[in-house]
Amino acid sequence: MRDDSWAPLLADAWYSTSDLAACLRVNASTLRRWRTARPPQGPPFVSVSERVIMYSAVDVEEWLRRHRTVPRRDN
């Protein structure tokens, strides 16, 4: 029997470390440093294996929104 609770998660886009680094215009080592910081920093990630890390596009977008700074207008 198939567990459809994973269907939405698997249907979304996923980025490798190098893909996300290019998208965010940061070095891949920055993402690695964020992942290994204690506590971890940066967007949520999934360790597929010891050498393969993936980032959900949905998680990355949510992380970016949480870290967004909107300048305040002083009237």
N, CA, C and O of each residue as an XYZ file, in Angstrom:
300
protein
N       0.836     -1.174      0.000
C       0.000      0.000      0.000
C       0.893      1.254      0.000
O       1.851      1.345      0.768
N       0.571      2.186     -0.847
C       1.368      3.406     -1.009
C       0.975      4.452      0.029
O      -0.207      4.662      0.302
N       1.983      5.101      0.600
C       1.741      6.168      1.567
C       1.770      7.499      0.821
O       2.849      7.990      0.489
N       0.608      8.091      0.552
C       0.519      9.328     -0.215
C       0.894     10.572      0.577
O       0.884     11.673      0.026
N       1.223     10.426      1.849
C       1.612     11.601      2.624
C       2.917     12.202      2.098
O       3.200     13.371      2.360
N       3.711     11.430      1.365
C       4.966     11.928      0.801
C       4.783     12.519     -0.595
O       5.689     13.182     -1.101
N       3.645     12.295     -1.219
C       3.443     12.742     -2.604
C       3.709     14.231     -2.798
O       4.447     14.582     -3.719
N       3.150     15.128     -1.979
C       3.427     16.547     -2.193
C       4.914     16.892     -2.035
O       5.440     17.725     -2.773
N       5.577     16.261     -1.085
C       6.992     16.518     -0.848
C       7.821     16.116     -2.064
O       8.720     16.852     -2.471
N       7.535     14.985     -2.631
C       8.311     14.507     -3.768
C       7.958     15.230     -5.060
O       8.749     15.225     -6.003
N       6.786     15.849     -5.118
C       6.369     16.550     -6.332
C       7.062     17.900     -6.487
O       7.123     18.431     -7.596
N       7.583     18.466     -5.406
C       8.226     19.777     -5.455
C       9.635     19.675     -6.022
O      10.224     18.595     -6.064
N      10.161     20.802     -6.454
C      11.527     20.859     -6.979
C      12.534     20.704     -5.848
O      12.279     21.117     -4.717
N      13.663     20.114     -6.157
C      14.749     19.928     -5.199
C      16.044     20.448     -5.799
O      16.260     20.353     -7.007
N      16.903     20.996     -4.954
C      18.190     21.521     -5.384
C      19.323     20.738     -4.733
O      19.243     20.356     -3.565
N      20.367     20.509     -5.501
C      21.600     19.992     -4.916
C      22.326     21.181     -4.271
O      21.915     22.329     -4.435
N      23.394     20.898     -3.546
C      24.162     21.975     -2.928
C      24.684     22.942     -3.992
O      24.578     24.158     -3.831
N      25.238     22.412     -5.065
C      25.794     23.293     -6.098
C      24.702     24.081     -6.819
O      24.901     25.246     -7.162
N      23.549     23.451     -7.049
C      22.433     24.158     -7.696
C      21.933     25.309     -6.820
O      21.716     26.420     -7.304
N      21.753     25.030     -5.532
C      21.247     26.069     -4.629
C      22.271     27.183     -4.447
O      21.910     28.358     -4.386
N      23.536     26.819     -4.362
C      24.587     27.831     -4.232
C      24.539     28.784     -5.428
O      24.639     29.999     -5.254
N      24.390     28.252     -6.623
C      24.308     29.094     -7.820
C      23.062     29.970     -7.773
O      23.111     31.147     -8.133
N      21.965     29.405     -7.336
C      20.701     30.135     -7.260
C      20.785     31.292     -6.260
O      20.289     32.386     -6.527
N      21.412     31.046     -5.115
C      21.538     32.065     -4.072
C      22.743     32.980     -4.289
O      22.917     33.972     -3.581
N      23.559     32.638     -5.264
C      24.788     33.388     -5.567
C      25.752     33.407     -4.381
O      26.336     34.434     -4.034
N      25.892     32.228     -3.777
C      26.885     32.038     -2.716
C      27.749     30.847     -3.109
O      27.387     30.080     -4.001
N      28.868     30.695     -2.456
C      29.740     29.562     -2.699
C      29.139     28.315     -2.052
O      28.502     28.405     -1.003
N      29.339     27.160     -2.672
C      28.839     25.905     -2.095
C      29.407     25.682     -0.696
O      28.744     25.081      0.149
N      30.613     26.154     -0.443
C      31.200     25.986      0.891
C      30.420     26.765      1.948
O      30.437     26.395      3.122
N      29.739     27.835      1.548
C      28.898     28.577      2.485
C      27.744     27.709      2.950
O      27.434     27.669      4.140
N      27.108     27.016      2.024
C      26.011     26.113      2.399
C      26.528     24.986      3.297
O      25.867     24.613      4.266
N      27.690     24.451      2.983
C      28.273     23.394      3.819
C      28.561     23.919      5.225
O      28.303     23.232      6.213
N      29.089     25.126      5.311
C      29.382     25.729      6.623
C      28.097     25.938      7.416
O      28.057     25.669      8.617
N      27.041     26.418      6.748
C      25.756     26.601      7.422
C      25.215     25.268      7.936
O      24.695     25.192      9.050
N      25.339     24.219      7.122
C      24.819     22.901      7.525
C      25.543     22.343      8.733
O      24.929     21.722      9.600
N      26.854     22.564      8.793
C      27.648     21.946      9.860
C      27.786     22.824     11.093
O      28.366     22.401     12.092
N      27.260     24.039     11.035
C      27.283     24.923     12.216
C      26.441     24.294     13.317
O      25.516     23.533     13.035
N      26.751     24.601     14.546
C      25.964     24.125     15.683
C      25.408     25.315     16.416
O      26.179     26.061     17.021
N      24.103     25.536     16.396
C      23.083     24.784     15.665
C      23.167     25.079     14.168
O      23.713     26.104     13.760
N      22.614     24.158     13.340
C      22.643     24.369     11.890
C      21.987     25.693     11.507
O      21.025     26.134     12.135
N      22.523     26.305     10.475
C      21.988     27.551      9.942
C      21.554     27.299      8.505
O      21.685     26.187      7.995
N      21.040     28.328      7.862
C      20.656     28.201      6.462
C      19.340     27.474      6.294
O      18.661     27.155      7.270
N      18.986     27.216      5.048
C      17.709     26.556      4.771
C      17.719     25.092      5.213
O      18.778     24.468      5.292
N      16.522     24.544      5.502
C      16.434     23.124      5.848
C      16.987     22.259      4.714
O      16.930     22.644      3.546
N      17.515     21.102      5.063
C      18.092     20.203      4.059
C      17.778     18.758      4.414
O      17.384     18.445      5.538
N      17.962     17.892      3.436
C      17.767     16.454      3.616
C      19.063     15.759      3.229
O      19.585     15.972      2.135
N      19.577     14.934      4.121
C      20.757     14.122      3.801
C      20.270     12.844      3.135
O      19.760     11.943      3.800
N      20.430     12.774      1.835
C      20.019     11.582      1.088
C      21.026     10.464      1.341
O      20.663      9.294      1.462
N      22.290     10.848      1.417
C      23.360      9.923      1.777
C      24.461     10.765      2.423
O      24.297     11.970      2.612
N      25.564     10.134      2.754
C      26.653     10.869      3.394
C      27.160     12.006      2.509
O      27.592     13.039      3.021
N      27.113     11.831      1.202
C      27.665     12.826      0.277
C      26.613     13.588     -0.524
O      26.952     14.515     -1.259
N      25.349     13.212     -0.390
C      24.294     13.863     -1.179
C      23.321     14.585     -0.253
O      22.629     13.969      0.557
N      23.289     15.900     -0.394
C      22.398     16.760      0.387
C      21.454     17.434     -0.597
O      21.885     17.913     -1.645
N      20.175     17.471     -0.265
C      19.187     18.097     -1.130
C      18.389     19.128     -0.339
O      18.189     19.007      0.870
N      17.941     20.146     -1.072
C      17.159     21.230     -0.483
C      15.837     21.336     -1.231
O      15.823     21.408     -2.460
N      14.745     21.347     -0.509
C      13.429     21.522     -1.099
C      13.233     22.982     -1.497
O      13.522     23.885     -0.713
N      12.746     23.212     -2.703
C      12.487     24.580     -3.159
C      11.491     25.274     -2.236
O      11.618     26.470     -1.974
N      10.515     24.542     -1.747
C       9.516     25.111     -0.834
C      10.182     25.560      0.464
O       9.913     26.658      0.952
N      11.046     24.723      1.021
C      11.757     25.078      2.256
C      12.669     26.274      2.050
O      12.741     27.157      2.905
N      13.363     26.310      0.926
C      14.278     27.419      0.645
C      13.492     28.725      0.528
O      13.898     29.750      1.077
N      12.378     28.683     -0.182
C      11.564     29.894     -0.332
C      11.045     30.371      1.019
O      11.062     31.570      1.296
N      10.588     29.455      1.860
C      10.106     29.821      3.198
C      11.241     30.408      4.035
O      11.044     31.397      4.741
N      12.418     29.807      3.962
C      13.581     30.305      4.697
C      13.941     31.715      4.236
O      14.220     32.589      5.057
N      13.934     31.934      2.921
C      14.226     33.267      2.391
C      13.204     34.290      2.879
O      13.574     35.405      3.246
N      11.937     33.926      2.885
C      10.897     34.850      3.358
C      11.101     35.199      4.837
O      10.914     36.350      5.230
N      11.478     34.225      5.648
C      11.709     34.482      7.080
C      12.902     35.403      7.305
O      12.946     36.123      8.302
N      13.866     35.390      6.392
C      15.074     36.197      6.546
C      15.024     37.495      5.744
O      16.019     38.214      5.647
N      13.903     37.774      5.192
C      13.729     38.980      4.388
C      13.649     40.203      5.296
O      12.945     40.188      6.306
N      14.360     41.244      4.940
C      14.311     42.503      5.673
C      13.608     43.532      4.808
O      14.008     43.786      3.671
N      12.564     44.117      5.355
C      11.824     45.151      4.659
C      12.155     46.474      5.331
O      11.802     46.688      6.491
N      12.833     47.363      4.609
C      13.165     48.661      5.213
C      11.899     49.408      5.627
O      10.882     49.384      4.935
N      11.995     50.058      6.754
C      10.882     50.810      7.286
C      10.920     52.230      6.739
O      11.986     52.833      6.622
N       9.778     52.741      6.416
C       9.689     54.137      5.962
C       9.355     55.019      7.150
O       8.374     54.787      7.855
N      10.164     56.013      7.360
C       9.877     56.997      8.403
C       9.146     58.158      7.754
O       9.693     58.833      6.882
N       7.932     58.390      8.171
C       7.127     59.486      7.607
C       7.132     60.681      8.510
O       6.509     61.695      8.195
